[in-house]
Amino acid sequence: MAPAALNKKKGPKSQKPAAKKKQAKNLSTEKRSKKDDILDDSDSPDSVEEHEQALPLAGSRNKKKGSKVPKLPPKKKQKNDIGQKDESMSEDSDSLDEEADGYSDEDELGSDSGSDILSDGDDPLADDFLQGSDEEEEGSGSGTELDSAEGSGSDSDSDSDESDIEKKSRALDKQREREEKEAEKELQLNIRDESDEFRLPTKEELEAEALRPPDVQNLQRRIREIVRVLSNFGDLKQEGATRKDYIEQLKMDLCSYYGYNDFLIGVLVEMFPVNELIELIEAVEKPRPICLRTNTLKTRRRDLADVLLNRGVNLDPLSKWSKVGLVVYDSQVPIGATPEYMAGFYMLQSASSFLPVMALAPQEKERIIDMAAAPGGKTTYIAALMKNSVIDSFGLIPPGIIYANEMKESRLKSLTANIHRMGVTNAIICNYDGRELPKVLGQNTVDRVLLDAPCSGTGVISKDESVKSSKSLEDIEKCAFLQKQLLLAAIDMVDANSKSGGYIVYSTCSMMVAENEAVIDYALKKRDVKLMPCGLDFGRPGFIRYRQHRFHPSLEKTRRFYPHVHNMDGFFVAKIKKMSNSKPAAEASEPLDSVDEAPTIGEESKQKTEEHSVEKNATEKDVGLGNGLPDGGLPSLSAAKKNKKRKFNGLEKKPEVSLTTGKDSVRNDLPAAKKIKKKKSQWKEDISKAREEKRNAIREAKKQPATARKSRGKK
């Protein structure tokens, strides 16, 4: 009923058409000025169309509310005004709808005829819109109050949008600041919880951990904390705890976390600093990259790379130090079963296996021995560097030859297959113990020897993880003993007078000092050899000091390679040059004593046998068989005996302390021979000379009876 009453009140006012036209014009101009101020920058045609649709809707609303009034002639003029107004407007649909509502309400106050002018009356959506507006009017109680509220809202649309954006940005800034403060508080709280003073676990805590399953996260955190404390032990150590306590706890945690045994982890802790030790252990857990060696006897690296790239193999050149190596990242085909592999264009070989052959640097027309050749990677590389020298046309000794020796018969199949596949024609495969090769091939007969000695394999843990828990001190000692024998045999086979050779390369895939530097130092003492530069531009120098051991200073020329530094298997390479073919005495390289030592038990037994032989010769002389003995025979033997006696008498005596001066006073009547430095092997040489002289004397004594018989027969 409210709309009807409203129409009755508005009825008398609708009888003045002139006032309606004037009011509509004033309203249109006012709305246009307001919209021009708000929408100066808008030129969108879509917003104009939406605005045009909004105006008829507002007119239809007024038409429904007011009484029926005939259309007035100024309609064209009003439409023209509306068209001019729409050309300068561009606003979103929501704001235009609100403004259209405000415009219709103002028309409603002035006259119902204005709504008739602006309405079409044929839009189906207008009825729905008008129904909603009627309900709103009923609830509002008065139309004038609603119109004033809507008008004020349309004026503050732009200001409210800007204020909303500012409020949102300020809220986001406050939230960000709040999050930063909370993160900083949490960080400070964590720092307080994990203080700089790390506490070692007690015995009770360790016993409780042993009963429970291993807590991997706790072990990892404790390893990290111990490493941090040891890196700055003076400031971060626990009161009453020593460095040894931290080291022992670190060993226990590493054994539990990575699966090493106590011996191996103890050796590694002694070899490397703590930070580097963790890097090494982490690197060993990852596999090494797959590498290929191009067979230059059949192809070039560039051609091989092109073919493999076409087959879906992602690869790159290995490094600057190798001209034949390729590193494979991934492959869509089995890299060990391609036609190129079957044809012998490349060999699957680790990068560390390139190094010994590069250090050996074989030349053409040389005789070379590979003492541990299987599976044939190094042997075929040597043949490629020698350009596969073949037997000459006369069938004589080939100008270049390789002896590929392998002690284990089960590994000969792979060695033979790879040599045939790679097209090597100058290799001879043999199955001997490397220690017996000097007897088979002869001593001083070859130019170069490559000894990739069998070892404990502590440098290739990534390939065989059983090394972590299976190797012990006894295994290392056994390997070192075998390696020393093989190295001496290799040195004996090399000819020191070779024009282009005389070199031995010793290599292992072990990181143990007992298998590397200790073996080379032993060879330097036992043979007339010296170390040479390996010819490799990278790698760490070998140890010359390791705990209580002191090695020859020239061991700095050897090279060590580590997984965490060079991204290859742990390896050791040493290059040795043989200086002479003579074998020095066993103790020639031992340090000289300032005072001569007493003979050993073996020397005393030899001395007794010599004395017995001298007595026998004396009896023969009495019988008449010793007339032809040389003059210098027995005197030399007696001189040797006298030297022995002098040695016994020349032992160092304890100094006598004088009571008056309090200083040591040594007798001045000691012979000068006691102060002369002598070698242990000198007495053996004297004994051997005495034996030769004795034999010569016996031979001459046997000849004399025959001459005496001839003289008697003539008489």
Secondary structure, 3 states (H helix, E strand, C coil): CHHHHHHHHHCHHHHCHHHHHHHHHHHHHHHHHHHHHHCCCCCCHHHHHHHHHHHHHHHHHHHHHCCCCCCCCCHHHHHHHHHHHHHCCCCCHHHHHHHHHHHHHHHHHHCCHHHHHHCCCCCHHHHHHHHHHHHHHHHHCCHHHHHHHHHHHHHCHHHHHHHHHHHHHHHHHHHHHHHHHHHHHHHHHHHHHCCCCCCCCCHHHHHHHHHCCCCHHHHHHHHHHHHHHHHCHHHHCCCCCCHHHHHHHHHHHHHHHHCCCHHHHHHHHHHCCHHHHHHHHHHHCCCCCEEEEECCCCCCHHHHHHHHHHCCEEEEECCCCCCCEEEEEEECCCCCCCHHHHCCCEEECCHHHHHHHHHHCCCCCCEEEECCCCCCHHHHHHHHHCCCCCCCCCCCCCCCEEEEECCCHHHHHHHHHHHHHCCCCCEEEECCCHHHHHHHHCCCCECEEEEECCCCCCCCCCCCCCHHHHCCHHHHHHHHHHHHHHHHHHHHHECCCCCCCCEEEEEECCCCHHHCHHHHHHHHHHCCEEEECCCCCCCEECCCEECCEECCHHHHHCEEECHHHHCCCCEEEEEEEECCCCCCCCCCCCCCCCCCCCCCHHHHHHHHHHHHHHHHHHHHHHHCCCCCCCCCHHHHHHHHHHHHHHHHHCCCCCCEECCCCCCEECCCCCCHHHHCCCCCHHHHHHHHHHHHHHHHHHHHHHHHHHHHHHHHHHC
